[in-house]
Structure formats: C-alpha cells, structure tokens
Amino acid sequence: MIESMYVMAFESTHAAMAAYHALAQAKPAMIPTPKAISAGCGMSLRFAAQDTAAACALAEGVEQIKGLASLYADKDGSFDLVEKL
C-alpha cells in the first residue's frame, strides 16, 4: 500500500521532542520547519502514514502537544493544513 507523507510543525521545542519520542513507531524524521509553514519552533517531524485518518490518529494520540502543533499533508513540497492539534 502506498503511504502519504505528513509534517507536524510545533510551537515549542519541548512539544517537538515529546512527539518525536511518542511517534517512534512511525519512524519520524526531525526536519527544519519548511518555509511554507509558519510555526513558533524551527523543528518539525516528517512521517509516513497510510492515509490522513491514520496520520491524525497518530498525532492526536500525543497528549503533550495539544494546542502546540499542526499537522500538514506533504504534497511534494507544498503543504496542506490537515488539522490544528
């Protein structure tokens, strides 16, 4: 099955690190926040998920990032906001 790529951008470094550890099963990559995304923190996570519902379920499962992150679909370098977490 083809997976899609997602980026989570954060308002704090603490939230980024908490999400990185909580999403270990998704094998996230810590990346600089893309210029097309505005966020308070310069760190983002990029990860693959089967579909948008699966990406949202992963992201929503991280309690420490409530109100501190946004989830974007990575469309080959353009980013569509999926959900503010």
N, CA, C and O atoms as a Maestro MAE file, in Angstrom:
{
 s_m_m2io_version
 :::
 2.0.0
}

f_m_ct {
 s_m_title
 :::
 protein
 m_atom[340] {
  # First column is atom index #
  i_m_mmod_type
  r_m_x_coord
  r_m_y_coord
  r_m_z_coord
  i_m_residue_number
  s_m_chain_name
  s_m_pdb_residue_name
  s_m_pdb_atom_name
  i_m_atomic_number
  :::
  1 25 0.836 -1.179 0.000 1 A "MET " " N  " 7
  2 3 0.000 0.000 0.000 1 A "MET " " CA " 6
  3 2 0.884 1.247 0.000 1 A "MET " " C  " 6
  4 15 1.893 1.294 0.704 1 A "MET " " O  " 8
  5 25 0.515 2.237 -0.774 2 A "ILE " " N  " 7
  6 3 1.268 3.481 -0.869 2 A "ILE " " CA " 6
  7 2 0.937 4.357 0.330 2 A "ILE " " C  " 6
  8 15 -0.229 4.577 0.657 2 A "ILE " " O  " 8
  9 25 1.993 4.857 0.983 3 A "GLU " " N  " 7
  10 3 1.807 5.740 2.125 3 A "GLU " " CA " 6
  11 2 2.009 7.183 1.690 3 A "GLU " " C  " 6
  12 15 2.754 7.466 0.752 3 A "GLU " " O  " 8
  13 25 1.339 8.083 2.383 4 A "SER " " N  " 7
  14 3 1.493 9.510 2.149 4 A "SER " " CA " 6
  15 2 2.398 10.094 3.216 4 A "SER " " C  " 6
  16 15 2.559 9.519 4.293 4 A "SER " " O  " 8
  17 25 2.986 11.240 2.908 5 A "MET " " N  " 7
  18 3 3.881 11.889 3.854 5 A "MET " " CA " 6
  19 2 3.163 13.044 4.546 5 A "MET " " C  " 6
  20 15 2.344 13.739 3.945 5 A "MET " " O  " 8
  21 25 3.490 13.230 5.820 6 A "TYR " " N  " 7
  22 3 2.886 14.268 6.654 6 A "TYR " " CA " 6
  23 2 3.980 14.990 7.418 6 A "TYR " " C  " 6
  24 15 5.034 14.423 7.705 6 A "TYR " " O  " 8
  25 25 3.717 16.250 7.743 7 A "VAL " " N  " 7
  26 3 4.640 17.064 8.532 7 A "VAL " " CA " 6
  27 2 3.863 17.637 9.709 7 A "VAL " " C  " 6
  28 15 2.772 18.182 9.540 7 A "VAL " " O  " 8
  29 25 4.433 17.509 10.896 8 A "MET " " N  " 7
  30 3 3.890 18.141 12.087 8 A "MET " " CA " 6
  31 2 4.804 19.289 12.466 8 A "MET " " C  " 6
  32 15 6.002 19.092 12.671 8 A "MET " " O  " 8
  33 25 4.251 20.481 12.560 9 A "ALA " " N  " 7
  34 3 5.008 21.665 12.958 9 A "ALA " " CA " 6
  35 2 4.593 22.039 14.379 9 A "ALA " " C  " 6
  36 15 3.446 21.830 14.773 9 A "ALA " " O  " 8
  37 25 5.527 22.588 15.140 10 A "PHE " " N  " 7
  38 3 5.310 22.800 16.570 10 A "PHE " " CA " 6
  39 2 5.531 24.245 16.984 10 A "PHE " " C  " 6
  40 15 6.241 25.000 16.321 10 A "PHE " " O  " 8
  41 25 4.906 24.613 18.098 11 A "GLU " " N  " 7
  42 3 5.080 25.930 18.693 11 A "GLU " " CA " 6
  43 2 6.198 25.941 19.723 11 A "GLU " " C  " 6
  44 15 6.618 27.010 20.165 11 A "GLU " " O  " 8
  45 25 6.690 24.759 20.114 12 A "SER " " N  " 7
  46 3 7.790 24.705 21.086 12 A "SER " " CA " 6
  47 2 8.677 23.498 20.813 12 A "SER " " C  " 6
  48 15 8.226 22.476 20.295 12 A "SER " " O  " 8
  49 25 9.933 23.636 21.170 13 A "THR " " N  " 7
  50 3 10.884 22.533 21.028 13 A "THR " " CA " 6
  51 2 10.482 21.368 21.917 13 A "THR " " C  " 6
  52 15 10.633 20.209 21.531 13 A "THR " " O  " 8
  53 25 9.972 21.669 23.103 14 A "HIS " " N  " 7
  54 3 9.530 20.617 24.029 14 A "HIS " " CA " 6
  55 2 8.448 19.750 23.374 14 A "HIS " " C  " 6
  56 15 8.491 18.524 23.477 14 A "HIS " " O  " 8
  57 25 7.483 20.380 22.706 15 A "ALA " " N  " 7
  58 3 6.422 19.630 22.034 15 A "ALA " " CA " 6
  59 2 6.996 18.779 20.901 15 A "ALA " " C  " 6
  60 15 6.577 17.638 20.708 15 A "ALA " " O  " 8
  61 25 7.947 19.325 20.158 16 A "ALA " " N  " 7
  62 3 8.561 18.572 19.064 16 A "ALA " " CA " 6
  63 2 9.266 17.325 19.583 16 A "ALA " " C  " 6
  64 15 9.133 16.248 19.001 16 A "ALA " " O  " 8
  65 25 10.009 17.465 20.665 17 A "MET " " N  " 7
  66 3 10.731 16.319 21.219 17 A "MET " " CA " 6
  67 2 9.773 15.288 21.807 17 A "MET " " C  " 6
  68 15 9.997 14.086 21.665 17 A "MET " " O  " 8
  69 25 8.709 15.743 22.465 18 A "ALA " " N  " 7
  70 3 7.715 14.821 23.023 18 A "ALA " " CA " 6
  71 2 7.063 14.014 21.909 18 A "ALA " " C  " 6
  72 15 6.889 12.802 22.038 18 A "ALA " " O  " 8
  73 25 6.703 14.679 20.821 19 A "ALA " " N  " 7
  74 3 6.080 13.984 19.696 19 A "ALA " " CA " 6
  75 2 7.055 13.017 19.037 19 A "ALA " " C  " 6
  76 15 6.665 11.918 18.643 19 A "ALA " " O  " 8
  77 25 8.312 13.412 18.913 20 A "TYR " " N  " 7
  78 3 9.320 12.547 18.309 20 A "TYR " " CA " 6
  79 2 9.409 11.218 19.067 20 A "TYR " " C  " 6
  80 15 9.454 10.151 18.454 20 A "TYR " " O  " 8
  81 25 9.435 11.286 20.378 21 A "HIS " " N  " 7
  82 3 9.531 10.068 21.189 21 A "HIS " " CA " 6
  83 2 8.224 9.277 21.170 21 A "HIS " " C  " 6
  84 15 8.245 8.048 21.122 21 A "HIS " " O  " 8
  85 25 7.094 9.970 21.208 22 A "ALA " " N  " 7
  86 3 5.796 9.287 21.226 22 A "ALA " " CA " 6
  87 2 5.481 8.608 19.893 22 A "ALA " " C  " 6
  88 15 4.765 7.607 19.863 22 A "ALA " " O  " 8
  89 25 6.002 9.137 18.807 23 A "LEU " " N  " 7
  90 3 5.710 8.596 17.474 23 A "LEU " " CA " 6
  91 2 6.818 7.686 16.951 23 A "LEU " " C  " 6
  92 15 6.934 7.486 15.742 23 A "LEU " " O  " 8
  93 25 7.613 7.148 17.830 24 A "ALA " " N  " 7
  94 3 8.747 6.315 17.417 24 A "ALA " " CA " 6
  95 2 8.329 5.180 16.478 24 A "ALA " " C  " 6
  96 15 9.087 4.820 15.577 24 A "ALA " " O  " 8
  97 25 7.138 4.615 16.675 25 A "GLN " " N  " 7
  98 3 6.690 3.503 15.828 25 A "GLN " " CA " 6
  99 2 6.485 3.947 14.380 25 A "GLN " " C  " 6
  100 15 6.545 3.122 13.468 25 A "GLN " " O  " 8
  101 25 6.244 5.249 14.157 26 A "ALA " " N  " 7
  102 3 6.057 5.772 12.799 26 A "ALA " " CA " 6
  103 2 7.382 6.165 12.152 26 A "ALA " " C  " 6
  104 15 7.404 6.596 10.999 26 A "ALA " " O  " 8
  105 25 8.481 6.019 12.881 27 A "LYS " " N  " 7
  106 3 9.820 6.357 12.394 27 A "LYS " " CA " 6
  107 2 9.876 7.784 11.832 27 A "LYS " " C  " 6
  108 15 10.207 7.981 10.663 27 A "LYS " " O  " 8
  109 25 9.552 8.776 12.669 28 A "PRO " " N  " 7
  110 3 9.568 10.159 12.188 28 A "PRO " " CA " 6
  111 2 10.992 10.656 11.961 28 A "PRO " " C  " 6
  112 15 11.941 10.177 12.581 28 A "PRO " " O  " 8
  113 25 11.116 11.614 11.071 29 A "ALA " " N  " 7
  114 3 12.393 12.289 10.847 29 A "ALA " " CA " 6
  115 2 12.256 13.714 11.360 29 A "ALA " " C  " 6
  116 15 11.301 14.410 11.015 29 A "ALA " " O  " 8
  117 25 13.205 14.153 12.182 30 A "MET " " N  " 7
  118 3 13.216 15.532 12.656 30 A "MET " " CA " 6
  119 2 13.804 16.372 11.523 30 A "MET " " C  " 6
  120 15 14.910 16.103 11.054 30 A "MET " " O  " 8
  121 25 13.057 17.392 11.087 31 A "ILE " " N  " 7
  122 3 13.497 18.244 9.986 31 A "ILE " " CA " 6
  123 2 13.318 19.715 10.373 31 A "ILE " " C  " 6
  124 15 12.547 20.030 11.279 31 A "ILE " " O  " 8
  125 25 14.029 20.611 9.688 32 A "PRO " " N  " 7
  126 3 13.733 22.036 9.892 32 A "PRO " " CA " 6
  127 2 12.324 22.320 9.371 32 A "PRO " " C  " 6
  128 15 11.909 21.751 8.362 32 A "PRO " " O  " 8
  129 25 11.603 23.183 10.044 33 A "THR " " N  " 7
  130 3 10.253 23.524 9.586 33 A "THR " " CA " 6
  131 2 10.338 24.142 8.190 33 A "THR " " C  " 6
  132 15 11.068 25.113 7.986 33 A "THR " " O  " 8
  133 25 9.596 23.586 7.227 34 A "PRO " " N  " 7
  134 3 9.618 24.141 5.865 34 A "PRO " " CA " 6
  135 2 9.191 25.611 5.860 34 A "PRO " " C  " 6
  136 15 8.347 26.019 6.658 34 A "PRO " " O  " 8
  137 25 9.766 26.387 4.976 35 A "LYS " " N  " 7
  138 3 9.464 27.819 4.905 35 A "LYS " " CA " 6
  139 2 8.001 28.090 4.596 35 A "LYS " " C  " 6
  140 15 7.480 29.142 4.966 35 A "LYS " " O  " 8
  141 25 7.336 27.171 3.934 36 A "ALA " " N  " 7
  142 3 5.926 27.347 3.593 36 A "ALA " " CA " 6
  143 2 5.012 27.205 4.808 36 A "ALA " " C  " 6
  144 15 3.828 27.535 4.733 36 A "ALA " " O  " 8
  145 25 5.545 26.723 5.914 37 A "ILE " " N  " 7
  146 3 4.773 26.531 7.144 37 A "ILE " " CA " 6
  147 2 5.277 27.525 8.179 37 A "ILE " " C  " 6
  148 15 6.478 27.602 8.439 37 A "ILE " " O  " 8
  149 25 4.369 28.278 8.766 38 A "SER " " N  " 7
  150 3 4.789 29.176 9.840 38 A "SER " " CA " 6
  151 2 4.466 28.526 11.179 38 A "SER " " C  " 6
  152 15 3.334 28.105 11.420 38 A "SER " " O  " 8
  153 25 5.462 28.451 12.038 39 A "ALA " " N  " 7
  154 3 5.302 27.872 13.363 39 A "ALA " " CA " 6
  155 2 6.318 28.533 14.282 39 A "ALA " " C  " 6
  156 15 7.329 29.061 13.819 39 A "ALA " " O  " 8
  157 25 6.053 28.504 15.573 40 A "GLY " " N  " 7
  158 3 6.920 29.162 16.540 40 A "GLY " " CA " 6
  159 2 8.253 28.483 16.736 40 A "GLY " " C  " 6
  160 15 9.214 29.120 17.168 40 A "GLY " " O  " 8
  161 25 8.330 27.227 16.433 41 A "CYS " " N  " 7
  162 3 9.544 26.432 16.637 41 A "CYS " " CA " 6
  163 2 10.114 26.075 15.262 41 A "CYS " " C  " 6
  164 15 9.355 25.868 14.315 41 A "CYS " " O  " 8
  165 25 11.399 26.003 15.151 42 A "GLY " " N  " 7
  166 3 12.028 25.686 13.877 42 A "GLY " " CA " 6
  167 2 12.139 24.202 13.597 42 A "GLY " " C  " 6
  168 15 12.741 23.805 12.599 42 A "GLY " " O  " 8
  169 25 11.567 23.371 14.465 43 A "MET " " N  " 7
  170 3 11.660 21.917 14.302 43 A "MET " " CA " 6
  171 2 10.303 21.338 13.911 43 A "MET " " C  " 6
  172 15 9.265 21.751 14.428 43 A "MET " " O  " 8
  173 25 10.329 20.379 12.993 44 A "SER " " N  " 7
  174 3 9.125 19.674 12.573 44 A "SER " " CA " 6
  175 2 9.432 18.187 12.463 44 A "SER " " C  " 6
  176 15 10.592 17.779 12.429 44 A "SER " " O  " 8
  177 25 8.389 17.399 12.409 45 A "LEU " " N  " 7
  178 3 8.527 15.956 12.186 45 A "LEU " " CA " 6
  179 2 7.904 15.614 10.848 45 A "LEU " " C  " 6
  180 15 6.833 16.114 10.504 45 A "LEU " " O  " 8
  181 25 8.571 14.768 10.104 46 A "ARG " " N  " 7
  182 3 8.047 14.249 8.840 46 A "ARG " " CA " 6
  183 2 7.892 12.746 9.018 46 A "ARG " " C  " 6
  184 15 8.816 12.062 9.461 46 A "ARG " " O  " 8
  185 25 6.707 12.236 8.665 47 A "PHE " " N  " 7
  186 3 6.461 10.800 8.816 47 A "PHE " " CA " 6
  187 2 5.461 10.329 7.771 47 A "PHE " " C  " 6
  188 15 4.718 11.124 7.195 47 A "PHE " " O  " 8
  189 25 5.458 9.036 7.542 48 A "ALA " " N  " 7
  190 3 4.540 8.431 6.579 48 A "ALA " " CA " 6
  191 2 3.370 7.801 7.326 48 A "ALA " " C  " 6
  192 15 3.517 7.294 8.438 48 A "ALA " " O  " 8
  193 25 2.213 7.849 6.687 49 A "ALA " " N  " 7
  194 3 1.022 7.198 7.220 49 A "ALA " " CA " 6
  195 2 0.199 6.678 6.051 49 A "ALA " " C  " 6
  196 15 0.300 7.174 4.929 49 A "ALA " " O  " 8
  197 25 -0.607 5.681 6.332 50 A "GLN " " N  " 7
  198 3 -1.416 5.054 5.289 50 A "GLN " " CA " 6
  199 2 -2.359 6.063 4.635 50 A "GLN " " C  " 6
  200 15 -2.535 6.052 3.416 50 A "GLN " " O  " 8
  201 25 -2.965 6.934 5.443 51 A "ASP " " N  " 7
  202 3 -3.879 7.946 4.926 51 A "ASP " " CA " 6
  203 2 -4.029 9.051 5.967 51 A "ASP " " C  " 6
  204 15 -3.428 8.986 7.040 51 A "ASP " " O  " 8
  205 25 -4.825 10.054 5.650 52 A "THR " " N  " 7
  206 3 -4.989 11.200 6.547 52 A "THR " " CA " 6
  207 2 -5.586 10.778 7.882 52 A "THR " " C  " 6
  208 15 -5.182 11.299 8.922 52 A "THR " " O  " 8
  209 25 -6.525 9.861 7.881 53 A "ALA " " N  " 7
  210 3 -7.130 9.407 9.134 53 A "ALA " " CA " 6
  211 2 -6.080 8.765 10.036 53 A "ALA " " C  " 6
  212 15 -6.083 8.991 11.246 53 A "ALA " " O  " 8
  213 25 -5.201 7.981 9.470 54 A "ALA " " N  " 7
  214 3 -4.145 7.331 10.250 54 A "ALA " " CA " 6
  215 2 -3.157 8.362 10.785 54 A "ALA " " C  " 6
  216 15 -2.707 8.256 11.926 54 A "ALA " " O  " 8
  217 25 -2.817 9.357 9.971 55 A "ALA " " N  " 7
  218 3 -1.894 10.413 10.415 55 A "ALA " " CA " 6
  219 2 -2.518 11.206 11.560 55 A "ALA " " C  " 6
  220 15 -1.841 11.518 12.540 55 A "ALA " " O  " 8
  221 25 -3.795 11.530 11.441 56 A "CYS " " N  " 7
  222 3 -4.487 12.257 12.513 56 A "CYS " " CA " 6
  223 2 -4.540 11.436 13.789 56 A "CYS " " C  " 6
  224 15 -4.328 11.972 14.877 56 A "CYS " " O  " 8
  225 25 -4.815 10.163 13.675 57 A "ALA " " N  " 7
  226 3 -4.874 9.302 14.858 57 A "ALA " " CA " 6
  227 2 -3.526 9.257 15.567 57 A "ALA " " C  " 6
  228 15 -3.471 9.315 16.795 57 A "ALA " " O  " 8
  229 25 -2.440 9.155 14.805 58 A "LEU " " N  " 7
  230 3 -1.107 9.171 15.412 58 A "LEU " " CA " 6
  231 2 -0.856 10.489 16.136 58 A "LEU " " C  " 6
  232 15 -0.431 10.504 17.291 58 A "LEU " " O  " 8
  233 25 -1.122 11.586 15.451 59 A "ALA " " N  " 7
  234 3 -0.845 12.911 16.011 59 A "ALA " " CA " 6
  235 2 -1.718 13.205 17.233 59 A "ALA " " C  " 6
  236 15 -1.231 13.744 18.228 59 A "ALA " " O  " 8
  237 25 -2.980 12.861 17.164 60 A "GLU " " N  " 7
  238 3 -3.896 13.138 18.266 60 A "GLU " " CA " 6
  239 2 -3.601 12.296 19.499 60 A "GLU " " C  " 6
  240 15 -4.057 12.619 20.596 60 A "GLU " " O  " 8
  241 25 -2.850 11.232 19.328 61 A "GLY " " N  " 7
  242 3 -2.503 10.369 20.447 61 A "GLY " " CA " 6
  243 2 -1.399 10.920 21.336 61 A "GLY " " C  " 6
  244 15 -1.089 10.324 22.368 61 A "GLY " " O  " 8
  245 25 -0.804 12.038 20.960 62 A "VAL " " N  " 7
  246 3 0.294 12.617 21.735 62 A "VAL " " CA " 6
  247 2 -0.268 13.745 22.604 62 A "VAL " " C  " 6
  248 15 -0.431 14.871 22.136 62 A "VAL " " O  " 8
  249 25 -0.558 13.443 23.850 63 A "GLU " " N  " 7
  250 3 -1.181 14.405 24.767 63 A "GLU " " CA " 6
  251 2 -0.347 15.667 24.977 63 A "GLU " " C  " 6
  252 15 -0.908 16.752 25.130 63 A "GLU " " O  " 8
  253 25 0.973 15.548 24.986 64 A "GLN " " N  " 7
  254 3 1.859 16.674 25.309 64 A "GLN " " CA " 6
  255 2 1.847 17.773 24.259 64 A "GLN " " C  " 6
  256 15 2.379 18.854 24.510 64 A "GLN " " O  " 8
  257 25 1.257 17.534 23.086 65 A "ILE " " N  " 7
  258 3 1.315 18.548 22.029 65 A "ILE " " CA " 6
  259 2 -0.020 19.249 21.805 65 A "ILE " " C  " 6
  260 15 -0.145 20.049 20.877 65 A "ILE " " O  " 8
  261 25 -1.016 18.966 22.633 66 A "LYS " " N  " 7
  262 3 -2.333 19.597 22.465 66 A "LYS " " CA " 6
  263 2 -2.191 21.113 22.483 66 A "LYS " " C  " 6
  264 15 -1.662 21.682 23.439 66 A "LYS " " O  " 8
  265 25 -2.658 21.758 21.438 67 A "GLY " " N  " 7
  266 3 -2.596 23.204 21.309 67 A "GLY " " CA " 6
  267 2 -1.237 23.739 20.891 67 A "GLY " " C  " 6
  268 15 -1.051 24.952 20.796 67 A "GLY " " O  " 8
  269 25 -0.282 22.843 20.639 68 A "LEU " " N  " 7
  270 3 1.091 23.262 20.316 68 A "LEU " " CA " 6
  271 2 1.597 22.759 18.971 68 A "LEU " " C  " 6
  272 15 2.788 22.868 18.682 68 A "LEU " " O  " 8
  273 25 0.709 22.210 18.143 69 A "ALA " " N  " 7
  274 3 1.180 21.629 16.883 69 A "ALA " " CA " 6
  275 2 0.098 21.715 15.810 69 A "ALA " " C  " 6
  276 15 -1.085 21.898 16.099 69 A "ALA " " O  " 8
  277 25 0.541 21.578 14.575 70 A "SER " " N  " 7
  278 3 -0.354 21.500 13.425 70 A "SER " " CA " 6
  279 2 0.140 20.374 12.526 70 A "SER " " C  " 6
  280 15 1.342 20.142 12.403 70 A "SER " " O  " 8
  281 25 -0.796 19.688 11.908 71 A "LEU " " N  " 7
  282 3 -0.484 18.581 11.015 71 A "LEU " " CA " 6
  283 2 -0.746 19.017 9.581 71 A "LEU " " C  " 6
  284 15 -1.798 19.577 9.271 71 A "LEU " " O  " 8
  285 25 0.223 18.753 8.711 72 A "TYR " " N  " 7
  286 3 0.130 19.110 7.294 72 A "TYR " " CA " 6
  287 2 0.353 17.880 6.434 72 A "TYR " " C  " 6
  288 15 1.152 17.008 6.774 72 A "TYR " " O  " 8
  289 25 -0.365 17.815 5.309 73 A "ALA " " N  " 7
  290 3 -0.095 16.807 4.285 73 A "ALA " " CA " 6
  291 2 1.002 17.366 3.399 73 A "ALA " " C  " 6
  292 15 0.911 18.501 2.933 73 A "ALA " " O  " 8
  293 25 2.034 16.577 3.165 74 A "ASP " " N  " 7
  294 3 3.155 16.972 2.312 74 A "ASP " " CA " 6
  295 2 2.833 16.546 0.889 74 A "ASP " " C  " 6
  296 15 2.868 15.360 0.561 74 A "ASP " " O  " 8
  297 25 2.521 17.522 0.051 75 A "LYS " " N  " 7
  298 3 2.162 17.267 -1.344 75 A "LYS " " CA " 6
  299 2 3.323 17.667 -2.246 75 A "LYS " " C  " 6
  300 15 3.232 18.636 -2.999 75 A "LYS " " O  " 8
  301 25 4.412 16.912 -2.161 76 A "ASP " " N  " 7
  302 3 5.603 17.162 -2.978 76 A "ASP " " CA " 6
  303 2 6.113 18.604 -2.838 76 A "ASP " " C  " 6
  304 15 6.361 19.291 -3.830 76 A "ASP " " O  " 8
  305 25 6.261 19.035 -1.599 77 A "GLY " " N  " 7
  306 3 6.821 20.349 -1.344 77 A "GLY " " CA " 6
  307 2 5.810 21.449 -1.061 77 A "GLY " " C  " 6
  308 15 6.192 22.530 -0.613 77 A "GLY " " O  " 8
  309 25 4.546 21.204 -1.308 78 A "SER " " N  " 7
  310 3 3.512 22.135 -0.861 78 A "SER " " CA " 6
  311 2 2.806 21.450 0.310 78 A "SER " " C  " 6
  312 15 2.720 20.223 0.360 78 A "SER " " O  " 8
  313 25 2.313 22.238 1.231 79 A "PHE " " N  " 7
  314 3 1.794 21.683 2.476 79 A "PHE " " CA " 6
  315 2 0.365 22.143 2.703 79 A "PHE " " C  " 6
  316 15 0.090 23.342 2.756 79 A "PHE " " O  " 8
  317 25 -0.542 21.186 2.837 80 A "ASP " " N  " 7
  318 3 -1.957 21.477 3.086 80 A "ASP " " CA " 6
  319 2 -2.236 21.205 4.559 80 A "ASP " " C  " 6
  320 15 -1.960 20.115 5.061 80 A "ASP " " O  " 8
  321 25 -2.788 22.208 5.249 81 A "LEU " " N  " 7
  322 3 -3.140 22.034 6.654 81 A "LEU " " CA " 6
  323 2 -4.229 20.976 6.763 81 A "LEU " " C  " 6
  324 15 -5.270 21.065 6.113 81 A "LEU " " O  " 8
  325 25 -3.970 19.975 7.597 82 A "VAL " " N  " 7
  326 3 -4.938 18.912 7.844 82 A "VAL " " CA " 6
  327 2 -5.703 19.235 9.128 82 A "VAL " " C  " 6
  328 15 -6.931 19.172 9.166 82 A "VAL " " O  " 8
  329 25 -4.948 19.583 10.184 83 A "GLU " " N  " 7
  330 3 -5.594 19.799 11.485 83 A "GLU " " CA " 6
  331 2 -4.665 20.549 12.418 83 A "GLU " " C  " 6
  332 15 -3.456 20.314 12.430 83 A "GLU " " O  " 8
  333 25 -5.240 21.457 13.205 84 A "LYS " " N  " 7
  334 3 -4.507 22.063 14.324 84 A "LYS " " CA " 6
  335 2 -4.735 21.147 15.500 84 A "LYS " " C  " 6
  336 15 -5.875 20.811 15.823 84 A "LYS " " O  " 8
  337 25 -3.668 20.745 16.136 85 A "LEU " " N  " 7
  338 3 -3.775 19.735 17.202 85 A "LEU " " CA " 6
  339 2 -3.900 20.358 18.579 85 A "LEU " " C  " 6
  340 15 -3.999 19.642 19.575 85 A "LEU " " O  " 8
  :::
 }
 m_bond[339] {
  # First column is bond index #
  i_m_from
  i_m_to
  i_m_order
  :::
  1 1 2 1
  2 2 3 1
  3 3 4 2
  4 3 5 1
  5 5 6 1
  6 6 7 1
  7 7 8 2
  8 7 9 1
  9 9 10 1
  10 10 11 1
  11 11 12 2
  12 11 13 1
  13 13 14 1
  14 14 15 1
  15 15 16 2
  16 15 17 1
  17 17 18 1
  18 18 19 1
  19 19 20 2
  20 19 21 1
  21 21 22 1
  22 22 23 1
  23 23 24 2
  24 23 25 1
  25 25 26 1
  26 26 27 1
  27 27 28 2
  28 27 29 1
  29 29 30 1
  30 30 31 1
  31 31 32 2
  32 31 33 1
  33 33 34 1
  34 34 35 1
  35 35 36 2
  36 35 37 1
  37 37 38 1
  38 38 39 1
  39 39 40 2
  40 39 41 1
  41 41 42 1
  42 42 43 1
  43 43 44 2
  44 43 45 1
  45 45 46 1
  46 46 47 1
  47 47 48 2
  48 47 49 1
  49 49 50 1
  50 50 51 1
  51 51 52 2
  52 51 53 1
  53 53 54 1
  54 54 55 1
  55 55 56 2
  56 55 57 1
  57 57 58 1
  58 58 59 1
  59 59 60 2
  60 59 61 1
  61 61 62 1
  62 62 63 1
  63 63 64 2
  64 63 65 1
  65 65 66 1
  66 66 67 1
  67 67 68 2
  68 67 69 1
  69 69 70 1
  70 70 71 1
  71 71 72 2
  72 71 73 1
  73 73 74 1
  74 74 75 1
  75 75 76 2
  76 75 77 1
  77 77 78 1
  78 78 79 1
  79 79 80 2
  80 79 81 1
  81 81 82 1
  82 82 83 1
  83 83 84 2
  84 83 85 1
  85 85 86 1
  86 86 87 1
  87 87 88 2
  88 87 89 1
  89 89 90 1
  90 90 91 1
  91 91 92 2
  92 91 93 1
  93 93 94 1
  94 94 95 1
  95 95 96 2
  96 95 97 1
  97 97 98 1
  98 98 99 1
  99 99 100 2
  100 99 101 1
  101 101 102 1
  102 102 103 1
  103 103 104 2
  104 103 105 1
  105 105 106 1
  106 106 107 1
  107 107 108 2
  108 107 109 1
  109 109 110 1
  110 110 111 1
  111 111 112 2
  112 111 113 1
  113 113 114 1
  114 114 115 1
  115 115 116 2
  116 115 117 1
  117 117 118 1
  118 118 119 1
  119 119 120 2
  120 119 121 1
  121 121 122 1
  122 122 123 1
  123 123 124 2
  124 123 125 1
  125 125 126 1
  126 126 127 1
  127 127 128 2
  128 127 129 1
  129 129 130 1
  130 130 131 1
  131 131 132 2
  132 131 133 1
  133 133 134 1
  134 134 135 1
  135 135 136 2
  136 135 137 1
  137 137 138 1
  138 138 139 1
  139 139 140 2
  140 139 141 1
  141 141 142 1
  142 142 143 1
  143 143 144 2
  144 143 145 1
  145 145 146 1
  146 146 147 1
  147 147 148 2
  148 147 149 1
  149 149 150 1
  150 150 151 1
  151 151 152 2
  152 151 153 1
  153 153 154 1
  154 154 155 1
  155 155 156 2
  156 155 157 1
  157 157 158 1
  158 158 159 1
  159 159 160 2
  160 159 161 1
  161 161 162 1
  162 162 163 1
  163 163 164 2
  164 163 165 1
  165 165 166 1
  166 166 167 1
  167 167 168 2
  168 167 169 1
  169 169 170 1
  170 170 171 1
  171 171 172 2
  172 171 173 1
  173 173 174 1
  174 174 175 1
  175 175 176 2
  176 175 177 1
  177 177 178 1
  178 178 179 1
  179 179 180 2
  180 179 181 1
  181 181 182 1
  182 182 183 1
  183 183 184 2
  184 183 185 1
  185 185 186 1
  186 186 187 1
  187 187 188 2
  188 187 189 1
  189 189 190 1
  190 190 191 1
  191 191 192 2
  192 191 193 1
  193 193 194 1
  194 194 195 1
  195 195 196 2
  196 195 197 1
  197 197 198 1
  198 198 199 1
  199 199 200 2
  200 199 201 1
  201 201 202 1
  202 202 203 1
  203 203 204 2
  204 203 205 1
  205 205 206 1
  206 206 207 1
  207 207 208 2
  208 207 209 1
  209 209 210 1
  210 210 211 1
  211 211 212 2
  212 211 213 1
  213 213 214 1
  214 214 215 1
  215 215 216 2
  216 215 217 1
  217 217 218 1
  218 218 219 1
  219 219 220 2
  220 219 221 1
  221 221 222 1
  222 222 223 1
  223 223 224 2
  224 223 225 1
  225 225 226 1
  226 226 227 1
  227 227 228 2
  228 227 229 1
  229 229 230 1
  230 230 231 1
  231 231 232 2
  232 231 233 1
  233 233 234 1
  234 234 235 1
  235 235 236 2
  236 235 237 1
  237 237 238 1
  238 238 239 1
  239 239 240 2
  240 239 241 1
  241 241 242 1
  242 242 243 1
  243 243 244 2
  244 243 245 1
  245 245 246 1
  246 246 247 1
  247 247 248 2
  248 247 249 1
  249 249 250 1
  250 250 251 1
  251 251 252 2
  252 251 253 1
  253 253 254 1
  254 254 255 1
  255 255 256 2
  256 255 257 1
  257 257 258 1
  258 258 259 1
  259 259 260 2
  260 259 261 1
  261 261 262 1
  262 262 263 1
  263 263 264 2
  264 263 265 1
  265 265 266 1
  266 266 267 1
  267 267 268 2
  268 267 269 1
  269 269 270 1
  270 270 271 1
  271 271 272 2
  272 271 273 1
  273 273 274 1
  274 274 275 1
  275 275 276 2
  276 275 277 1
  277 277 278 1
  278 278 279 1
  279 279 280 2
  280 279 281 1
  281 281 282 1
  282 282 283 1
  283 283 284 2
  284 283 285 1
  285 285 286 1
  286 286 287 1
  287 287 288 2
  288 287 289 1
  289 289 290 1
  290 290 291 1
  291 291 292 2
  292 291 293 1
  293 293 294 1
  294 294 295 1
  295 295 296 2
  296 295 297 1
  297 297 298 1
  298 298 299 1
  299 299 300 2
  300 299 301 1
  301 301 302 1
  302 302 303 1
  303 303 304 2
  304 303 305 1
  305 305 306 1
  306 306 307 1
  307 307 308 2
  308 307 309 1
  309 309 310 1
  310 310 311 1
  311 311 312 2
  312 311 313 1
  313 313 314 1
  314 314 315 1
  315 315 316 2
  316 315 317 1
  317 317 318 1
  318 318 319 1
  319 319 320 2
  320 319 321 1
  321 321 322 1
  322 322 323 1
  323 323 324 2
  324 323 325 1
  325 325 326 1
  326 326 327 1
  327 327 328 2
  328 327 329 1
  329 329 330 1
  330 330 331 1
  331 331 332 2
  332 331 333 1
  333 333 334 1
  334 334 335 1
  335 335 336 2
  336 335 337 1
  337 337 338 1
  338 338 339 1
  339 339 340 2
  :::
 }
}
